[in-house]
Amino acid sequence: MSDYQFIKSQDEKVYEALAGEVLRQQTGVELIPSENYASRAVREANGSILTNKYSEGYPGKRYYGGQEFTDVIETLAIERAKELFGCGFANVQPHAGAPANIATYFALLEPGDTIMGMDLSHGGHLTHGHPVTYITKIFNFVRYKMKNPDTGEIDYEDMLKVAKETKPKVIMAGFSAYSRELDYEQFVKIGREVGAVVIGDVAHIAGLIAGGALKNPFDAGFDVLLTTTHKTLRGPRGGMILTREDADIAKKINKEVFPGFQGGPIMSNIAGKAVAFKEALQPSFKDYATQVIKNAQAMAQVFKENEVRLLCGGTDNHLVLADVYGSLGITGQEAEVSLDEVGITLNKNMIADDPRSPMDPSGIRFGTPAMTTRGMKEAQAIKLSEIMLETLQNKDDAQEKAKIKRRVEELCLEHPIPEVFN
Ligand code: DSN
């Protein structure tokens, strides 16, 4: 990773924290399923002099002059995004995932309209209608859940019944803590039956779709896909909105992203997206996406063999959600802290119908996008899972944890962050 020597000469305090973070990322194992290592080229574009430029509008239609190069870059990002996901339109300007989601709601709905989304406690996202969000004051959200948290099966019959009663204008498929593939055909069927726009929030799995390791919801007829670009897609931190074929929807979304919802696009970030999309179009990205899933499945298997309850009973994607409180009597918070102490980073997470609270829930969520970028495969995934279980069994034994930390560091030394991502 960059040694940030120029920052050091200008700002010692920021430098020290950055240098600490470099070491943390190199010597620990990153298992937060929404994180990854962006390549050096992506980071260089994202930190480029394009940060100096204002570019309100879209390529060929800007409000300020001097756009001959920004237009090239944004057009490259758009065209590559369309190729990656096989769709007609892409807006690469959303600053992050939540603004992409909210701008899309505003583009397609009137205040008071209904949106159907997955319940947060069953794997959905805050922006799919959690009461703490401001958008729930504007739109009416109805939620669906898993029929059986131990298999991950969604209750599509109930969804259809509720959709007929509540007439949502948008149906959202997507999640941030759910480990099975959704039945996209069912969403489209329900959406068509009630006249709703069918939207997939694929923020977590975009890279797995782009890499051909998971199904593409557009193939089932989804109208719009919303995503972040920094998770499995391995780009810079940001958002994106894709429209399959409806030019009217795409036009409304463009108008809502700018000028409706955001100001000037972050052109350096869009350059980072363009570079990341080129990387994701390479054949090697397919191998990466496939390996991410193999690694997650190998980890899930070890937890299952050790009788730890997994939500959804296992995983089809990059993440695993484990009920550590129910299985081991350790809370999600205790598990997160203990694992952090040995250099393994993941997050505590609510499980479906969790009797505990969000700050100290029953579960942990972990995933394999970052460790797979490091070149780790199933053997390391198994070893890591065993180390995790050992850590949890020894959570109050400082000496044992110090020994485990050294083993984690050794594993990281054996699998350094590859040059291109470092
Ligand atoms: N914070 C992201 C995640 O970890 O899933 C979602 O917003």
Residues whose N, C-alpha, C, O or C-beta is under 5 A from the ligand:
A	BS01	DSN	S34 S176
